[in-house]
Amino acid sequence: MRVLLVEDDDRLAAALISALARHGHQVVRAGRADDALRLKDSAEFVLLDLGLPDMDGLDALRRLRRVSTVPVIVVTARTEERDVLRGLRSGADDYLVKPFRTAELVARMGAVLRRGTRPLAAAGRAVVEVGDTRIDLETRQITVNGAQVALTRREFDVLALLAREPGVVRSREEILDEVWGDVLMSASRSLDVHIAGIRAKTGRPQLVETLRATGYRLAVD
């Protein structure tokens, strides 16, 4: 797999390149955000540090997400919860804090890839409409009042799962297992962050309904 490593620390970059090569990956390194954005189209996976010399990594991630759905794992020394949440909101598929073991990184990369290939098609329906919101599950596009809305890949995956059966309640565990591939993340705020992102970006807070102590469902007219 072609991996783009965005890391300005020479020693860490060299160690990661060597370790990933042993697992059969072809790694291209970028030490700056502008170089990473230039090289993005050749990458099948991105490992992104946040402490870059020319731009904050979160800003680079947001720019990347405007034009690409390539899987991204943030690898950083930032441990604050707000940084984790900002990374997920900005479109990261996972967030790994330094120092970490290479085996864990490789395992997480594999998990992200497995989740990304899971089909989330609606049973018998390719397009779901709720009021002025139109969800196209084949083209992975959503429009509100005719205007297209840009969701992250994971946000759309959550919305698509709920849209398969509008009005049917999905538990947190079910969503985490289906979209994240990890039911043990039930205590994580990742799902809450992505639900909030869907509501904010569509401007339709009622689109996804929360049922306390039960789960979530897509609203029905």
C-alpha positions, -999 to +999 in steps of 0.1 A: +000+000+000+012+035-008+014+054+025+020+091+028+038+099+060+035+136+070+061+139+098+088+166+103+109+146+129+137+130+109+144+102+134+108+092+139+101+094+102+130+071+094+119+045+120+083+045+108+094+042+071+116+012+080+089-004+101+061+001+075+084-012+047+088-044+067+050-048+065+051-044+028+041-007+025+056+018+002+062+050+021+066+085+008+075+111+034+065+148+035+080+171+062+056+200+055+019+203+050+022+219+016+042+190+003+017+166+017-012+183+000+008+182-033+014+144-029-020+134-017-033+120-049-006+093-050-014+081-015-037+052-005-033+060+032-021+091+051-003+092+085-005+128+097+015+146+124-001+178+138+030+197+147+042+207+112+065+237+105+044+255+079+008+248+090-011+232+119-019+196+110-056+201+117-057+229+091-039+206+066-064+178+074-094+201+068-079+211+034-073+175+025-108+166+034-122+192+010-108+172-020-101+137-008-115+108+012-082+090+016-080+072+050-061+093+076-047+085+110-035+114+130-002+105+148+007+132+173+020+140+208-011+160+216-030+142+243-057+167+252-093+156+247-101+187+227-073+179+203-087+144+198-122+157+192-109+184+168-090+157+149-121+136+145-143+165+136-118+176+110-121+142+092-095+119+108-104+082+107-084+075+139-061+093+164-030+077+178-009+094+205+029+092+205+048+072+216+031+042+201+041+007+190+044+000+153+022-031+157-006-010+171-003+015+142-004-013+116-034-029+133-052+004+134-045+010+097-059-024+089-090-016+110-096+017+092-093+000+058-118-027+068-143-002+080-139+019+048-148-010+026-180-020+045-211-016+023-237+008+037-264+005+011-300+010+020-322-021+017-340-016-016-334+021-017-305+042-031-320+076-022-336+085+011-354+118+016-364+135+049-380+168+043-357+189+022-328+166+029-318+141+002-293+113+010-280+094-021-264+062-008-249+052-041-231+085-049-225+093-012-239+127-016-263+147+006-282+178-003-302+201+019-328+223+001-309+216-031-275+226-018-248+199-014-234+193+020-198+181+026-196+154+053-165+135+063-164+099+052-172+086+087-200+111+092-216+099+060-211+062+070-230+069+102-258+088+084-260+060+057-264+033+084-293+052+099-308+059+065-310+022+056-341+020+078-354+055+087-372+056+120-355+024+132-334+029+164-298+019+162-280+014+195-246+030+201-230-004+202-246-014+169-233+018+152-199+015+166-196-021+155-209-015+120-191+018+112-160+017+135-157-021+137-153-019+175-182-023+198-158-018+228-157+019+218-191+024+234-176+047+261-159+068+234-172+102+224-163+096+188-199+087+178-212+118+196-187+140+177-198+126+144-235+129+151-229+166+161-210+171+129-239+158+108-264+180+126-242+211+123-232+207+087-267+200+074-282+227+096-310+201+104-304+192+141-337+172+140-324+149+111-308+125+136-329+119+167-313+109+200-333+084+222-318+086+257-302+054+269-313+037+236-295+051+206-301+071+174-325+070+144-330+090+112-361+112+115-391+104+093-416+129+079 
